[in-house]
C-alpha cells in the first residue's frame, strides 16, 4: 500500500529543490505546448477573423465545421499525424516521428480549430458593433480583419490561453506521435500516466502540482490582461 502522505512530501521536495528530472520534463512540456500555441494562434486568429468578416458561399457550413472540430479526440489527431509522418506516410521523409516536432504538429492541429472558433465568436460580435463605422470609412475586408484583431488583442489573449490549456493537458496524441521517450519526448502528462502506472506517485504528484500551477497561472495572466483593458466604472 502506497504511503500517500510520504509521496506528497517527496513531491513537494522535488518541486522546491528544482529536481533536474522534473525541471527537464516541465521545460520540454512548455516548449512543445508554447510552440504549438504560437503556430496555432498565427493560423487560427486570422482565420476566425476572416470568417467573421467575409461573406462567402458555404460560410455557415464552415462555421459549423469549425465548431465541430473543437471536439476532435486527441487520439484521433495523434493517429492522423502518426500516419502522415511515419516512414510510409506522405511526410515520412521529414523523419520527425517520435520527436518534439511531431508532438508540436499534433497539438497545433488539435488547438487551431479551438482558437479559430473562439476568436470567430469574439470578433463577430465586435464586427457587428463596428461594421457601419468601418464601412463608412471605406475600409476593405482585409483591413477590417487586422483592425478587429488589433482592437481585440487583449480579449483574444483568453482565447489563446484556452488553446494553451488544451495543449499542455493533452496526453493521447503526445504518446502516439512522441512515444514517451525519456529525455526526448516525455512531457508532464505522459510522465504522470507512466509513473502512476509504475506506482511512483512522488514524481507523478509533483508534475500534477506543476501542471495545475501552470494552468492557474495562465488563467490568472489572461484575467489580468483582460482586466487591464476593461472599462473603468
Backbone as JSON, one array per atom type, in Angstrom:
{
  "sequence": "XXXXXXXXXXXXXXXXXXXXXXXXXXXXXXXXXXXXXXXXXXXXXXXXXXXXXXXXXXXXXXXXXXXXXXXXXXXXXXXXXXXXXXXXXXXXXXXXXXXXXXXXXXXXXXXXXXXXXXXXXXXXXXXXXXXXXXXXXXXXXXXXXXXXXXXXXXXXXXXXXXXXXXXXXXXXXXXXXXXXXXXXXXXXXXXXXXXXXXXXXXXXXXXXXXXXXXXXXXXXXXXXXXXXXXXXX",
  "N": [[0.84, -1.19, 0.0], [0.57, 2.2, -0.9], [2.25, 4.9, 0.63], [0.68, 7.65, 0.92], [0.83, 10.3, 2.16], [3.64, 10.48, 2.49], [4.41, 10.38, -0.17], [3.37, 12.8, -1.09], [4.96, 14.61, 0.38], [7.5, 14.01, -0.66], [7.05, 14.77, -3.28], [6.69, 17.54, -2.99], [9.24, 18.18, -2.13], [10.72, 17.62, -4.44], [9.78, 19.64, -6.1], [10.45, 22.02, -4.73], [13.24, 21.84, -4.56], [13.91, 21.97, -7.18], [14.24, 19.64, -8.85], [16.33, 18.06, -11.23], [15.35, 16.17, -13.15], [12.6, 16.58, -13.01], [12.49, 19.32, -13.71], [13.46, 19.19, -16.33], [11.43, 17.75, -17.65], [9.23, 19.45, -17.29], [10.15, 21.76, -18.62], [10.37, 20.76, -21.24], [7.7, 20.18, -21.79], [6.55, 22.74, -21.72], [7.93, 23.92, -23.84], [7.04, 22.42, -26.09], [4.22, 22.84, -25.99], [3.94, 25.67, -25.96], [5.16, 26.3, -28.4], [3.37, 25.06, -30.16], [1.09, 26.58, -29.62], [1.83, 29.14, -30.5], [2.09, 28.73, -33.28], [-0.5, 27.77, -33.89], [-2.01, 29.98, -33.07], [-1.15, 31.91, -34.91], [-2.33, 30.94, -37.17], [-5.04, 30.37, -36.48], [-6.23, 32.73, -35.33], [-6.29, 34.83, -37.42], [-7.85, 33.32, -39.2], [-10.29, 32.93, -37.82], [-11.07, 35.61, -37.63], [-11.32, 36.27, -40.35], [-13.48, 34.65, -41.14], [-15.44, 35.84, -39.65], [-15.71, 38.3, -40.87], [-15.71, 38.15, -43.76], [-18.04, 37.34, -46.34], [-19.21, 34.51, -47.87], [-20.06, 31.78, -50.1], [-21.24, 28.91, -48.42], [-20.41, 29.67, -45.95], [-21.79, 29.42, -43.49], [-21.77, 26.66, -43.19], [-19.04, 26.3, -42.92], [-18.59, 27.52, -40.46], [-20.04, 25.84, -38.76], [-18.59, 23.48, -39.15], [-16.1, 24.26, -38.16], [-16.7, 24.72, -35.46], [-17.41, 22.14, -34.79], [-14.99, 20.8, -35.06], [-13.68, 21.52, -32.8], [-14.15, 19.63, -30.92], [-12.66, 17.43, -31.55], [-11.26, 14.25, -30.92], [-8.24, 13.79, -29.1], [-6.7, 11.51, -29.49], [-7.4, 10.72, -32.04], [-6.34, 12.79, -33.58], [-3.66, 12.32, -32.98], [-3.32, 9.79, -34.15], [-3.77, 10.45, -36.84], [-1.65, 12.24, -37.38], [0.45, 10.5, -36.9], [0.14, 8.65, -39.02], [0.69, 10.37, -41.1], [3.38, 11.19, -40.72], [4.83, 8.91, -40.37], [7.17, 6.4, -41.54], [6.13, 5.31, -43.9], [4.3, 7.19, -44.6], [3.03, 10.24, -46.21], [4.57, 12.39, -45.33], [6.77, 11.22, -44.35], [9.42, 11.5, -45.09], [10.41, 13.59, -43.64], [11.21, 12.66, -41.2], [10.35, 13.0, -38.5], [8.89, 11.58, -36.68], [8.22, 10.48, -33.37], [9.52, 12.6, -32.16], [9.92, 15.89, -30.67], [8.96, 17.68, -32.6], [6.93, 16.33, -34.01], [5.06, 16.14, -31.98], [4.49, 18.81, -31.53], [3.28, 19.41, -33.99], [0.98, 17.77, -33.83], [-0.34, 18.84, -31.55], [-0.76, 21.4, -32.5], [-2.58, 20.97, -34.63], [-4.65, 20.1, -33.09], [-5.44, 22.3, -31.48], [-5.78, 24.5, -33.15], [-8.4, 24.65, -34.43], [-9.89, 25.26, -32.12], [-8.91, 27.78, -31.28], [-9.51, 29.25, -33.59], [-12.34, 29.01, -33.77], [-13.25, 30.12, -31.32], [-12.15, 32.69, -31.46], [-13.52, 33.61, -33.66], [-16.12, 33.83, -32.61], [-15.73, 35.88, -30.73], [-14.85, 38.03, -32.34], [-16.87, 38.3, -34.2], [-19.01, 39.48, -32.81], [-17.79, 41.9, -32.17], [-17.36, 42.93, -34.71], [-19.96, 43.34, -35.62], [-20.62, 45.52, -34.08], [-18.89, 47.47, -35.01], [-19.28, 47.61, -37.71], [-20.77, 49.48, -39.4], [-19.39, 51.87, -38.96], [-16.79, 51.22, -39.85], [-17.29, 50.57, -42.52], [-18.24, 53.0, -43.46], [-15.93, 54.45, -43.45], [-14.67, 53.38, -45.55], [-13.18, 51.07, -45.36], [-11.55, 48.12, -46.39], [-12.33, 44.56, -46.55], [-10.02, 43.05, -45.81], [-8.52, 44.94, -44.41], [-10.27, 45.41, -42.35], [-10.24, 42.98, -41.01], [-7.64, 42.9, -39.84], [-7.82, 45.19, -38.3], [-9.81, 44.51, -36.44], [-8.55, 42.35, -35.16], [-6.42, 43.68, -33.94], [-7.74, 45.53, -32.29], [-9.08, 43.86, -30.56], [-7.09, 42.54, -29.24], [-6.29, 42.06, -26.57], [-8.53, 40.85, -25.46], [-8.54, 38.57, -27.01], [-6.47, 37.25, -25.94], [-7.38, 35.57, -23.94], [-8.55, 33.61, -25.48], [-6.33, 32.46, -26.76], [-5.01, 31.52, -24.5], [-6.8, 29.58, -23.7], [-6.41, 27.73, -25.72], [-3.75, 27.05, -25.15], [-4.06, 25.85, -22.64], [-5.5, 23.58, -23.36], [-3.61, 22.31, -24.93], [-1.35, 21.84, -23.23], [-2.38, 20.08, -21.42], [-2.86, 17.81, -22.8], [-2.69, 14.32, -23.61], [-3.1, 11.94, -25.09], [-2.46, 12.18, -27.95], [0.17, 12.97, -27.67], [1.5, 10.73, -26.66], [1.14, 8.92, -28.77], [2.42, 10.04, -31.08], [4.77, 10.91, -30.01], [5.91, 8.93, -28.44], [6.74, 8.85, -25.83], [9.44, 9.0, -24.94], [12.21, 8.87, -22.85], [13.76, 11.85, -21.79], [13.55, 12.89, -24.29], [10.95, 12.98, -25.62], [9.27, 12.94, -23.51], [6.78, 14.33, -21.64], [4.89, 16.38, -19.27], [2.22, 15.32, -18.93], [2.33, 12.74, -20.09], [4.31, 11.59, -18.54], [3.12, 11.61, -16.02], [1.08, 9.74, -16.43], [2.66, 7.45, -16.96], [4.33, 7.17, -14.64], [2.42, 6.89, -12.65], [1.27, 4.44, -13.34], [3.43, 2.85, -12.78], [3.59, 3.07, -10.09], [5.06, 5.04, -8.93], [4.38, 7.49, -7.26], [5.36, 9.9, -6.3], [6.85, 11.49, -8.19], [4.83, 11.69, -10.1], [2.84, 13.09, -8.67], [4.23, 15.47, -8.15], [4.57, 16.51, -10.74], [1.87, 16.74, -11.39], [1.08, 18.75, -9.6], [2.64, 20.9, -10.56], [1.54, 21.1, -13.13], [-1.07, 21.93, -12.54], [-0.46, 24.39, -11.34], [0.64, 25.74, -13.53], [-1.61, 25.88, -15.2], [-3.36, 27.43, -13.61], [-1.8, 29.75, -13.37], [-1.66, 30.61, -16.05], [-4.36, 31.18, -16.58], [-4.75, 33.2, -14.69], [-3.04, 35.16, -15.69], [-4.32, 35.7, -18.13], [-6.71, 36.76, -17.14], [-5.76, 39.05, -15.86], [-4.75, 40.52, -18.04], [-7.08, 40.88, -19.5], [-8.59, 42.32, -17.64], [-7.1, 44.61, -17.47], [-7.79, 46.04, -19.69], [-10.43, 46.46, -19.43], [-13.35, 48.56, -19.27], [-13.38, 51.31, -17.03], [-15.41, 51.87, -14.17]],
  "CA": [[0.0, 0.0, 0.0], [1.38, 3.39, -1.05], [2.19, 5.9, 1.68], [0.32, 8.86, 0.18], [1.45, 11.5, 2.75], [5.07, 10.5, 2.17], [4.53, 10.71, -1.59], [3.15, 14.24, -1.2], [6.15, 15.29, 0.89], [8.57, 13.83, -1.65], [6.7, 15.59, -4.43], [7.0, 18.93, -2.65], [10.7, 18.32, -2.1], [11.17, 17.66, -5.83], [9.45, 20.95, -6.65], [11.21, 23.07, -4.03], [14.67, 21.71, -4.88], [14.05, 22.02, -8.63], [14.84, 18.38, -9.28], [16.69, 18.15, -12.65], [14.45, 15.38, -13.98], [11.32, 17.3, -13.02], [12.67, 20.55, -14.48], [13.58, 18.84, -17.74], [10.12, 17.37, -18.16], [8.4, 20.67, -17.33], [10.66, 22.6, -19.7], [10.01, 20.14, -22.52], [6.26, 20.36, -21.95], [6.29, 24.14, -22.06], [8.47, 24.17, -25.18], [6.14, 21.82, -27.07], [2.89, 23.47, -25.97], [4.05, 27.07, -26.38], [5.42, 26.3, -29.84], [2.12, 24.73, -30.83], [0.17, 27.7, -29.46], [2.28, 30.23, -31.38], [1.73, 28.37, -34.66], [-1.96, 27.71, -33.98], [-2.51, 31.34, -32.98], [-0.86, 32.59, -36.17], [-3.29, 30.43, -38.16], [-6.42, 30.39, -36.02], [-6.77, 34.07, -35.1], [-6.72, 35.42, -38.69], [-8.92, 32.52, -39.8], [-11.52, 33.29, -37.14], [-11.44, 36.98, -38.02], [-11.76, 36.26, -41.75], [-14.82, 34.07, -41.21], [-16.36, 36.81, -39.06], [-15.84, 39.48, -41.73], [-16.02, 37.84, -45.15], [-19.27, 36.63, -46.67], [-18.91, 33.64, -49.0], [-20.91, 30.59, -50.13], [-20.81, 27.85, -47.52], [-19.85, 30.24, -44.72], [-22.45, 28.82, -42.34], [-21.25, 25.29, -43.05], [-17.66, 26.41, -42.42], [-18.67, 27.82, -39.03], [-20.46, 24.61, -38.09], [-17.46, 22.55, -39.2], [-15.07, 24.76, -37.25], [-17.16, 24.44, -34.1], [-17.37, 20.69, -34.59], [-13.6, 20.36, -34.94], [-13.22, 21.8, -31.43], [-14.35, 18.43, -30.09], [-11.91, 16.3, -32.09], [-10.49, 13.5, -29.91], [-6.79, 13.93, -29.23], [-6.1, 10.27, -30.02], [-7.61, 10.72, -33.49], [-5.31, 13.69, -34.11], [-2.4, 11.62, -32.87], [-3.28, 8.74, -35.18], [-3.64, 11.1, -38.14], [-0.27, 12.73, -37.53], [1.3, 9.3, -36.98], [0.06, 8.14, -40.39], [1.31, 11.35, -42.01], [4.83, 11.35, -40.56], [5.51, 7.61, -40.29], [8.06, 6.17, -42.67], [5.34, 5.03, -45.1], [3.38, 8.28, -44.81], [3.44, 11.27, -47.19], [5.57, 13.28, -44.73], [7.77, 10.38, -43.7], [10.78, 11.94, -45.42], [10.86, 14.57, -42.66], [11.84, 11.94, -40.1], [10.05, 13.67, -37.23], [8.11, 10.73, -35.78], [8.83, 10.29, -32.05], [10.33, 13.78, -31.83], [9.07, 17.01, -30.25], [8.33, 18.31, -33.77], [5.67, 15.63, -34.27], [4.15, 16.5, -30.9], [4.06, 20.18, -31.82], [2.34, 19.33, -35.1], [-0.27, 17.19, -33.34], [-1.01, 19.81, -30.69], [-1.19, 22.51, -33.36], [-3.81, 20.54, -35.3], [-5.69, 19.94, -32.07], [-5.93, 23.56, -30.9], [-6.09, 25.53, -34.15], [-9.87, 24.87, -34.53], [-10.38, 25.88, -30.89], [-8.57, 29.19, -31.35], [-10.26, 29.86, -34.69], [-13.78, 29.08, -33.45], [-13.47, 31.06, -30.23], [-11.86, 34.04, -31.94], [-14.65, 33.99, -34.53], [-17.22, 34.27, -31.75], [-15.38, 37.17, -30.14], [-14.72, 39.07, -33.36], [-18.16, 38.5, -34.87], [-19.75, 40.48, -32.03], [-17.1, 43.18, -32.32], [-17.59, 43.4, -36.08], [-21.33, 43.86, -35.7], [-20.64, 46.84, -33.44], [-18.07, 48.42, -35.76], [-19.45, 47.44, -39.16], [-21.19, 50.7, -40.08], [-18.31, 52.84, -38.88], [-15.7, 50.8, -40.71], [-17.73, 50.67, -43.91], [-18.33, 54.43, -43.8], [-14.55, 54.91, -43.66], [-14.18, 52.76, -46.77], [-12.23, 50.0, -45.06], [-11.73, 46.86, -47.11], [-12.42, 43.41, -45.63], [-8.71, 42.67, -45.27], [-8.17, 45.94, -43.41], [-11.17, 45.22, -41.21], [-9.76, 41.79, -40.28], [-6.49, 43.26, -39.0], [-8.29, 46.17, -37.32], [-10.5, 43.78, -35.38], [-7.56, 41.59, -34.4], [-5.65, 44.6, -33.1], [-8.61, 46.13, -31.28], [-9.49, 42.83, -29.59], [-5.89, 41.74, -28.95], [-6.24, 41.63, -25.18], [-9.61, 39.89, -25.29], [-8.16, 37.33, -27.67], [-5.49, 36.56, -25.09], [-8.1, 34.49, -23.28], [-8.73, 32.55, -26.48], [-5.04, 31.79, -26.92], [-4.74, 30.79, -23.26], [-7.64, 28.37, -23.73], [-5.7, 26.79, -26.57], [-2.58, 26.56, -24.43], [-4.53, 24.92, -21.61], [-5.85, 22.31, -24.02], [-2.39, 21.68, -25.43], [-0.45, 21.39, -22.18], [-3.03, 19.0, -20.67], [-3.14, 16.71, -23.73], [-1.85, 13.15, -23.36], [-3.27, 10.87, -26.08], [-1.66, 12.41, -29.16], [1.58, 13.06, -27.29], [2.04, 9.38, -26.55], [1.11, 8.25, -30.07], [3.42, 10.57, -32.02], [6.03, 11.17, -29.31], [6.47, 7.68, -27.95], [7.07, 8.96, -24.4], [10.85, 8.62, -24.82], [12.85, 9.58, -21.76], [14.64, 12.96, -22.12], [13.36, 13.29, -25.69], [9.56, 13.38, -25.87], [8.48, 12.72, -22.3], [6.26, 15.59, -21.12], [4.25, 16.24, -17.96], [1.05, 14.43, -18.92], [2.72, 11.35, -20.37], [5.07, 11.11, -17.39], [2.15, 11.34, -14.96], [0.45, 8.45, -16.75], [3.65, 6.38, -16.83], [4.78, 6.99, -13.26], [1.29, 6.38, -11.87], [1.15, 3.01, -13.63], [4.57, 2.19, -12.14], [3.47, 3.22, -8.65], [5.95, 6.12, -8.47], [3.45, 8.61, -7.1], [6.05, 11.14, -5.93], [7.09, 12.27, -9.4], [3.54, 11.96, -10.72], [2.21, 14.16, -7.9], [4.99, 16.71, -8.36], [4.2, 17.01, -12.07], [0.48, 17.15, -11.32], [1.03, 20.06, -8.94], [3.18, 21.88, -11.5], [0.57, 21.25, -14.2], [-2.15, 22.76, -12.01], [0.07, 25.74, -11.17], [0.75, 26.33, -14.86], [-2.98, 26.19, -15.66], [-3.85, 28.57, -12.82], [-1.02, 30.91, -13.74], [-2.07, 31.04, -17.39], [-5.68, 31.81, -16.47], [-4.59, 34.45, -13.95], [-2.46, 36.11, -16.62], [-5.37, 36.1, -19.05], [-7.65, 37.62, -16.41], [-5.1, 40.35, -15.64], [-4.69, 41.23, -19.3], [-8.44, 41.29, -19.84], [-9.0, 43.35, -16.69], [-6.35, 45.85, -17.73], [-8.42, 46.77, -20.79], [-11.86, 46.6, -19.16], [-13.71, 49.94, -18.99], [-13.48, 51.67, -15.62], [-16.69, 52.44, -13.79]],
  "C": [[0.88, 1.25, 0.0], [1.17, 4.35, 0.1], [1.94, 7.25, 1.01], [0.9, 10.12, 0.81], [2.95, 11.6, 2.43], [5.3, 10.86, 0.71], [4.33, 12.21, -1.82], [4.38, 15.01, -0.73], [7.32, 15.19, -0.08], [8.31, 14.68, -2.88], [7.02, 17.06, -4.18], [8.51, 19.17, -2.62], [11.26, 18.41, -3.52], [10.92, 19.03, -6.45], [10.33, 22.03, -6.04], [12.69, 23.03, -4.42], [14.95, 21.76, -6.38], [14.8, 20.8, -9.15], [15.12, 18.41, -10.79], [15.75, 17.37, -13.58], [13.1, 16.08, -14.12], [11.42, 18.55, -13.88], [12.76, 20.28, -15.97], [12.25, 18.5, -18.37], [9.21, 18.58, -18.31], [8.84, 21.57, -18.47], [10.29, 22.07, -21.07], [8.52, 20.32, -22.8], [5.93, 21.78, -22.39], [6.78, 24.47, -23.46], [7.5, 23.65, -26.25], [4.82, 22.58, -27.14], [2.93, 24.93, -26.41], [4.34, 27.18, -27.87], [4.15, 26.04, -30.63], [1.14, 25.89, -30.76], [0.55, 28.86, -30.37], [1.86, 29.96, -32.83], [0.22, 28.38, -34.84], [-2.57, 29.1, -33.91], [-2.3, 32.1, -34.28], [-1.81, 32.15, -37.28], [-4.72, 30.71, -37.72], [-7.01, 31.78, -35.84], [-7.16, 34.77, -36.41], [-7.85, 34.65, -39.35], [-10.26, 32.86, -39.16], [-12.0, 34.68, -37.51], [-11.97, 37.02, -39.46], [-13.17, 35.7, -41.89], [-15.85, 35.03, -40.62], [-16.65, 37.96, -40.02], [-16.33, 39.13, -43.13], [-17.36, 37.1, -45.26], [-19.03, 35.82, -47.93], [-19.85, 32.44, -48.96], [-20.36, 29.5, -49.22], [-20.24, 28.37, -46.2], [-20.47, 29.6, -43.49], [-21.95, 27.4, -42.09], [-19.82, 25.31, -42.5], [-17.65, 26.69, -40.92], [-19.07, 26.58, -38.23], [-19.31, 23.61, -38.04], [-16.37, 22.96, -38.2], [-15.44, 24.48, -35.8], [-17.1, 22.95, -33.79], [-15.95, 20.18, -34.38], [-13.02, 20.66, -33.56], [-13.27, 20.55, -30.55], [-13.59, 17.22, -30.62], [-11.15, 15.57, -30.99], [-9.0, 13.61, -30.17], [-6.16, 12.68, -29.84], [-6.3, 10.17, -31.53], [-6.59, 11.63, -34.17], [-3.96, 13.0, -34.08], [-2.25, 10.55, -33.92], [-3.08, 9.34, -36.56], [-2.22, 11.58, -38.39], [0.69, 11.55, -37.65], [1.32, 8.76, -38.41], [0.74, 9.07, -41.38], [2.83, 11.31, -41.95], [5.57, 10.02, -40.38], [6.3, 7.37, -41.57], [7.29, 5.94, -43.97], [4.38, 6.17, -45.43], [3.9, 9.33, -45.78], [4.49, 12.23, -46.65], [6.67, 12.5, -44.03], [9.19, 10.82, -43.95], [11.31, 12.97, -44.42], [11.55, 13.92, -41.47], [11.57, 12.53, -38.73], [9.21, 12.81, -36.28], [8.91, 10.44, -34.51], [9.86, 11.39, -31.74], [9.38, 14.88, -31.34], [8.35, 17.69, -31.41], [6.99, 17.66, -34.09], [4.63, 15.97, -33.21], [3.62, 17.92, -31.09], [3.02, 20.19, -32.94], [0.99, 18.81, -34.64], [-1.04, 18.19, -32.47], [-1.51, 21.0, -31.48], [-2.49, 22.17, -34.07], [-4.97, 20.44, -34.31], [-6.28, 21.28, -31.65], [-6.22, 24.65, -31.9], [-7.6, 25.73, -34.32], [-10.44, 25.54, -33.29], [-10.13, 27.38, -30.93], [-9.38, 29.89, -32.44], [-11.74, 30.04, -34.35], [-14.06, 30.11, -32.36], [-13.19, 32.49, -30.66], [-12.95, 34.52, -32.89], [-15.82, 34.5, -33.7], [-16.96, 35.64, -31.15], [-15.44, 38.28, -31.18], [-16.01, 39.3, -34.13], [-18.97, 39.56, -34.14], [-19.11, 41.86, -32.17], [-17.34, 43.77, -33.7], [-18.99, 43.98, -36.24], [-21.42, 45.26, -35.09], [-19.94, 47.89, -34.29], [-18.39, 48.47, -37.25], [-19.77, 48.76, -39.86], [-20.07, 51.74, -40.09], [-17.17, 52.49, -39.83], [-16.06, 50.92, -42.19], [-17.81, 52.13, -44.36], [-16.95, 55.03, -44.05], [-13.92, 54.28, -44.9], [-13.17, 51.66, -46.54], [-12.56, 48.75, -45.86], [-11.76, 45.7, -46.12], [-11.09, 43.02, -45.01], [-8.27, 43.65, -44.18], [-9.01, 45.77, -42.15], [-10.7, 44.05, -40.35], [-8.64, 42.18, -39.32], [-6.87, 44.31, -37.96], [-8.97, 45.49, -36.15], [-9.52, 43.0, -34.51], [-6.77, 42.5, -33.46], [-6.51, 45.16, -31.97], [-8.96, 45.14, -30.18], [-8.31, 42.01, -29.09], [-5.84, 41.24, -27.51], [-7.37, 40.63, -24.87], [-9.28, 38.55, -25.91], [-7.08, 36.58, -26.89], [-6.14, 35.38, -24.38], [-8.3, 33.31, -24.22], [-7.45, 31.76, -26.65], [-4.71, 30.98, -25.68], [-5.59, 29.52, -23.18], [-6.99, 27.3, -24.6], [-4.48, 26.21, -25.89], [-2.98, 25.55, -23.35], [-4.89, 23.57, -22.19], [-4.6, 21.57, -24.45], [-1.56, 21.08, -24.3], [-1.04, 20.22, -21.39], [-3.28, 17.76, -21.54], [-2.19, 15.55, -23.5], [-1.92, 12.12, -24.49], [-2.38, 11.03, -27.3], [-0.18, 12.44, -28.84], [2.22, 11.69, -27.2], [2.14, 8.72, -27.93], [2.24, 8.73, -30.97], [4.77, 10.83, -31.36], [6.7, 9.93, -28.78], [6.88, 7.7, -26.49], [8.51, 8.52, -24.12], [11.52, 9.5, -23.77], [13.86, 10.61, -22.28], [14.55, 13.39, -23.58], [11.95, 13.82, -25.91], [8.68, 13.2, -24.64], [8.09, 14.07, -21.7], [5.47, 15.33, -19.84], [3.12, 15.21, -17.97], [1.43, 12.98, -19.15], [3.52, 10.76, -19.21], [4.14, 10.79, -16.22], [1.49, 9.98, -15.19], [1.41, 7.29, -16.52], [4.0, 6.11, -15.37], [3.65, 6.49, -12.36], [1.12, 4.88, -12.09], [2.28, 2.21, -12.98], [4.5, 2.26, -10.62], [4.39, 4.28, -8.07], [5.13, 7.4, -8.33], [4.16, 9.93, -6.81], [6.25, 12.04, -7.15], [5.77, 12.63, -10.08], [2.81, 13.11, -10.01], [2.91, 15.49, -8.12], [4.62, 17.33, -9.71], [2.74, 17.46, -12.11], [0.32, 18.52, -10.68], [1.53, 21.15, -9.88], [2.19, 22.15, -12.63], [-0.59, 22.14, -13.76], [-1.68, 24.2, -11.85], [0.21, 26.46, -12.51], [-0.63, 26.75, -15.37], [-3.54, 27.4, -14.92], [-3.12, 29.85, -13.19], [-1.42, 31.48, -15.09], [-3.42, 31.75, -17.33], [-5.61, 33.12, -15.7], [-4.01, 35.53, -14.85], [-3.5, 36.62, -17.61], [-6.36, 37.04, -18.39], [-7.05, 39.0, -16.18], [-5.06, 41.17, -16.91], [-6.07, 41.72, -19.73], [-8.92, 42.41, -18.94], [-8.32, 44.67, -16.94], [-7.0, 46.68, -18.81], [-9.92, 46.96, -20.57], [-12.18, 48.07, -18.84], [-13.87, 50.18, -17.5], [-14.82, 52.31, -15.32], [-16.52, 53.72, -13.01]]
}
